Amino acid sequence: MKDQYFGDINDYRKYGLLRAIIRTTQLRLLVAWMLTPDDGSTDGKFVSYLDDPGKWSRHDPALFQTVKGLLARDRQRGVSLIENSGLLQRAEYFSSHVTDRASDRSSWFKSLVQKAQGSDFVFLDPDNGLEVKSKPYGGRNSSKFLYWREVEALWASGKSLLIYQHFIRENRLQFIQRMLEALGGATPGSSVEAFSTPNVVFLMALQAGHQAFHEAIVEAVQESWERQIQHWELTRTQQVASADNSAVARDKTNIAKHQDWKTEVRVSDDDG
């Protein structure tokens, strides 16, 4: 996460998802921004949605009006604006910057684990998402990624998790299924699912004690964020384990049901 992203269309959907989870579960949320320095790029520029309240406000009116008001005041953009807004009720925040150096990263993560002791649910917001082979831990630009060792440690400490993941150049359905399968392997006993927007996917792993909230979370998101946030469940593992054609049929049905979603993701992020 970078401060320059605050309030763009991706941010709006992200906060909407978090608010739906908080509203339906009453879980104590910790937001771990995984902050990295602003880079002077145009990333985060997509804020013209705020000029179209007829289209966008209906998803979460309070969120829309607050974000619009914060940006209209010509303040410096940053996560502190959402932290001080009260929009994420009962949330705590871990706002320390992440660096590439392995020793610094280790200290950062120890502080995160300590901060998370009073929380049930941790949202991790790296610039890019989960680790890739080309960016080893401690290497250049490793700060933009969350590492599986960190996922496993937070899970072992009893936290449910939500992880930001940018899409890569891979079939999106296959990518979501692959990432959910990997997340399930790193979080034994979890219930894993995903929520996607046109450009990113949020991967969620619920602890056994939180899995009763699954249905309420999905219903809340689908009710408020229809055509903006899409829900996905894991099917690939069932196919591999049982070689059951019914799982393949479910995938095909899912693709057909959401064929307009493929069209939507081609639209620019600003157009939704």
C-alpha positions as CSV (number, residue, x, y, z in Angstrom):
1,M,0.0,0.0,0.0
2,K,1.1,3.5,-0.7
3,D,-0.3,6.7,0.7
4,Q,-0.8,8.0,-2.9
5,Y,-3.5,5.3,-3.5
6,F,-5.8,6.6,-0.8
7,G,-9.3,7.2,-2.1
8,D,-9.0,5.8,-5.6
9,I,-11.6,3.4,-7.0
10,N,-9.7,0.3,-5.8
11,D,-9.5,1.8,-2.3
12,Y,-13.2,2.5,-2.3
13,R,-14.1,-1.1,-3.1
14,K,-11.5,-2.3,-0.5
15,Y,-12.9,-0.3,2.3
16,G,-16.4,-1.4,1.3
17,L,-15.4,-5.0,1.6
18,L,-13.8,-4.4,5.0
19,R,-16.9,-2.6,6.2
20,A,-19.2,-5.4,5.1
21,I,-17.0,-7.9,7.0
22,I,-16.9,-5.8,10.1
23,R,-20.7,-5.1,10.0
24,T,-21.6,-8.8,9.7
25,T,-19.1,-10.4,12.0
26,Q,-18.2,-8.0,14.8
27,L,-14.7,-9.4,14.6
28,R,-11.9,-7.2,15.8
29,L,-10.0,-6.1,12.7
30,L,-6.3,-5.2,12.4
31,V,-5.4,-3.4,9.2
32,A,-1.7,-4.0,8.3
33,W,-1.1,-1.5,5.5
34,M,2.4,-2.9,4.5
35,L,3.2,0.7,3.6
36,T,6.0,1.5,1.1
37,P,7.1,5.0,0.0
38,D,5.1,6.9,-2.7
39,D,6.8,6.5,-6.0
40,G,5.7,9.6,-7.9
41,S,3.7,7.5,-10.5
42,T,0.2,8.1,-11.6
43,D,-1.1,5.1,-9.7
44,G,-4.0,6.1,-7.5
45,K,-5.2,8.7,-10.0
46,F,-8.6,7.0,-10.6
47,V,-10.8,9.2,-8.4
48,S,-13.3,10.5,-11.0
49,Y,-15.9,8.0,-9.7
50,L,-16.4,10.5,-6.9
51,D,-18.0,12.8,-9.5
52,D,-20.7,10.2,-10.2
53,P,-22.6,9.6,-7.0
54,G,-25.6,8.3,-8.9
55,K,-23.5,5.3,-9.9
56,W,-21.2,4.8,-7.0
57,S,-22.7,6.1,-3.8
58,R,-25.4,3.4,-3.6
59,H,-22.9,0.7,-2.7
60,D,-22.0,2.4,0.6
61,P,-23.3,5.9,1.0
62,A,-21.5,6.7,4.2
63,L,-18.2,5.5,2.8
64,F,-18.7,7.4,-0.5
65,Q,-19.5,10.7,1.2
66,T,-16.7,10.5,3.7
67,V,-14.0,9.7,1.1
68,K,-15.3,12.4,-1.2
69,G,-15.2,14.9,1.6
70,L,-11.7,13.9,2.7
71,L,-10.3,14.3,-0.9
72,A,-12.3,17.5,-1.5
73,R,-10.5,19.3,1.4
74,D,-7.2,19.2,-0.6
75,R,-5.4,17.3,2.1
76,Q,-2.3,15.2,1.5
77,R,-3.5,11.8,0.6
78,G,-2.6,9.0,3.0
79,V,-3.9,6.1,5.1
80,S,-4.1,8.3,8.2
81,L,-7.2,9.8,6.7
82,I,-9.1,6.5,6.8
83,E,-7.6,5.7,10.2
84,N,-9.0,8.9,11.7
85,S,-12.4,8.8,9.9
86,G,-14.1,6.1,12.1
87,L,-15.3,4.3,8.9
88,L,-13.8,1.0,10.0
89,Q,-15.4,0.6,13.4
90,R,-13.3,-0.9,16.1
91,A,-10.4,-1.4,13.7
92,E,-6.8,-1.2,14.8
93,Y,-4.0,-0.2,12.4
94,F,-0.4,-1.3,11.9
95,S,1.1,1.5,9.9
96,S,4.9,0.9,10.0
97,H,6.6,1.0,6.6
98,V,8.0,-2.2,5.1
99,T,11.6,-2.3,3.8
100,D,13.4,-4.7,1.6
101,R,16.2,-5.6,4.0
102,A,15.6,-9.1,5.6
103,S,16.6,-8.1,9.2
104,D,14.3,-5.0,9.0
105,R,11.5,-7.2,7.6
106,S,11.8,-9.7,10.4
107,S,11.6,-6.9,13.0
108,W,8.6,-5.4,11.2
109,F,6.8,-8.8,11.2
110,K,7.5,-9.4,14.9
111,S,5.9,-6.0,15.7
112,L,2.9,-6.9,13.5
113,V,2.4,-10.2,15.4
114,Q,2.5,-8.4,18.7
115,K,0.1,-5.8,17.5
116,A,-2.3,-8.5,16.3
117,Q,-2.6,-10.1,19.7
118,G,-5.8,-8.2,20.4
119,S,-7.4,-8.9,17.0
120,D,-9.4,-11.7,15.5
121,F,-9.0,-10.8,11.8
122,V,-6.0,-9.3,10.0
123,F,-6.1,-7.6,6.7
124,L,-2.7,-7.5,4.8
125,D,-2.4,-4.9,2.1
126,P,0.9,-5.4,0.2
127,D,1.6,-3.4,-3.0
128,N,1.4,-6.5,-5.2
129,G,0.3,-9.5,-3.2
130,L,1.8,-12.8,-2.3
131,E,5.4,-13.7,-3.0
132,V,6.7,-14.6,-6.4
133,K,9.9,-16.6,-7.3
134,S,11.6,-13.6,-8.8
135,K,11.4,-11.5,-5.6
136,P,13.1,-13.6,-2.8
137,Y,12.7,-12.5,0.8
138,G,15.1,-9.7,1.6
139,G,15.7,-8.9,-2.1
140,R,15.0,-5.8,-4.1
141,N,11.3,-4.8,-4.1
142,S,10.5,-7.7,-1.7
143,S,8.7,-5.1,0.4
144,K,5.9,-5.1,-2.2
145,F,5.0,-8.7,-1.3
146,L,3.6,-10.8,1.5
147,Y,5.5,-14.0,2.1
148,W,4.0,-17.4,2.9
149,R,6.1,-17.8,6.0
150,E,4.2,-14.7,7.3
151,V,0.8,-16.0,6.3
152,E,1.6,-19.3,8.1
153,A,2.8,-17.6,11.3
154,L,-0.3,-15.3,11.5
155,W,-2.6,-18.2,10.9
156,A,-0.9,-20.3,13.5
157,S,-1.5,-17.5,16.0
158,G,-5.2,-17.9,15.5
159,K,-6.0,-15.1,13.1
160,S,-8.4,-15.1,10.2
161,L,-6.9,-13.4,7.2
162,L,-7.8,-11.2,4.3
163,I,-5.0,-10.6,1.7
164,Y,-4.8,-8.1,-1.1
165,Q,-3.6,-9.7,-4.4
166,H,-3.1,-7.9,-7.7
167,F,-4.1,-9.9,-10.8
168,I,-1.2,-11.1,-13.0
169,R,-1.2,-12.1,-16.7
170,E,-3.0,-15.4,-16.2
171,N,-6.5,-16.6,-16.8
172,R,-8.3,-15.0,-13.9
173,L,-10.5,-17.9,-12.9
174,Q,-7.5,-20.2,-13.0
175,F,-5.4,-17.7,-11.0
176,I,-8.1,-17.3,-8.3
177,Q,-8.4,-21.1,-8.0
178,R,-4.6,-21.5,-7.8
179,M,-4.2,-18.9,-5.2
180,L,-7.0,-20.2,-3.1
181,E,-5.6,-23.7,-3.3
182,A,-2.2,-22.3,-2.1
183,L,-3.8,-20.3,0.7
184,G,-5.7,-23.4,1.8
185,G,-2.4,-25.3,2.0
186,A,-0.8,-22.6,4.1
187,T,-3.8,-22.3,6.5
188,P,-4.7,-25.8,7.8
189,G,-8.4,-26.2,8.8
190,S,-9.4,-23.0,7.0
191,S,-12.3,-22.1,4.9
192,V,-10.9,-20.1,1.9
193,E,-12.7,-17.9,-0.6
194,A,-12.0,-14.9,-2.7
195,F,-13.6,-11.5,-3.5
196,S,-12.5,-10.0,-6.9
197,T,-12.9,-6.6,-8.4
198,P,-11.9,-5.7,-12.0
199,N,-8.2,-5.4,-11.1
200,V,-7.5,-7.2,-7.8
201,V,-8.6,-10.1,-5.7
202,F,-8.9,-10.4,-2.0
203,L,-8.1,-13.8,-0.6
204,M,-9.8,-14.8,2.7
205,A,-9.0,-17.6,5.1
206,L,-11.4,-18.1,8.1
207,Q,-10.4,-19.8,11.3
208,A,-12.7,-22.7,12.4
209,G,-14.2,-20.5,15.0
210,H,-15.1,-17.8,12.5
211,Q,-16.5,-20.0,9.7
212,A,-20.0,-19.5,10.9
213,F,-19.8,-16.0,9.5
214,H,-19.1,-17.2,6.0
215,E,-22.7,-16.9,4.7
216,A,-23.4,-13.6,6.2
217,I,-20.2,-12.1,4.8
218,V,-21.0,-13.3,1.3
219,E,-24.6,-12.1,1.5
220,A,-23.5,-8.6,2.7
221,V,-21.0,-8.2,0.0
222,Q,-23.2,-9.3,-2.8
223,E,-26.1,-7.2,-1.5
224,S,-24.1,-4.0,-1.4
225,W,-21.5,-4.5,-4.1
226,E,-23.3,-6.3,-6.9
227,R,-21.2,-6.2,-10.2
228,Q,-18.3,-4.5,-8.3
229,I,-17.1,-7.3,-6.0
230,Q,-17.5,-10.9,-7.1
231,H,-17.4,-13.9,-4.7
232,W,-15.5,-17.1,-5.6
233,E,-15.0,-20.4,-3.8
234,L,-12.4,-23.1,-4.2
235,T,-13.3,-25.8,-6.7
236,R,-10.0,-27.0,-8.2
237,T,-9.0,-29.1,-5.2
238,Q,-12.3,-31.0,-5.4
239,Q,-11.6,-31.8,-9.1
240,V,-8.1,-33.0,-8.4
241,A,-9.0,-35.1,-5.4
242,S,-12.1,-36.8,-6.8
243,A,-11.8,-36.4,-10.6
244,D,-15.4,-35.6,-10.4
245,N,-16.9,-34.1,-13.6
246,S,-19.5,-32.3,-11.5
247,A,-16.8,-29.9,-10.3
248,V,-15.8,-29.1,-13.9
249,A,-19.4,-28.5,-14.6
250,R,-19.6,-26.0,-11.7
251,D,-16.7,-24.1,-13.1
252,K,-18.3,-23.9,-16.5
253,T,-21.5,-22.7,-15.0
254,N,-19.6,-20.1,-13.0
255,I,-17.9,-18.9,-16.1
256,A,-21.2,-18.7,-18.0
257,K,-23.0,-17.0,-15.2
258,H,-20.4,-14.3,-15.0
259,Q,-19.6,-13.9,-18.7
260,D,-20.5,-10.2,-18.5
261,W,-17.8,-9.9,-15.7
262,K,-15.1,-10.7,-18.4
263,T,-16.4,-7.7,-20.3
264,E,-16.5,-5.5,-17.3
265,V,-12.8,-6.2,-16.4
266,R,-11.8,-4.8,-19.7
267,V,-13.3,-1.5,-18.8
268,S,-10.8,1.0,-17.3
269,D,-10.5,0.9,-13.5
270,D,-12.0,4.4,-13.4
271,D,-15.1,3.4,-15.3
272,G,-15.8,0.5,-13.0
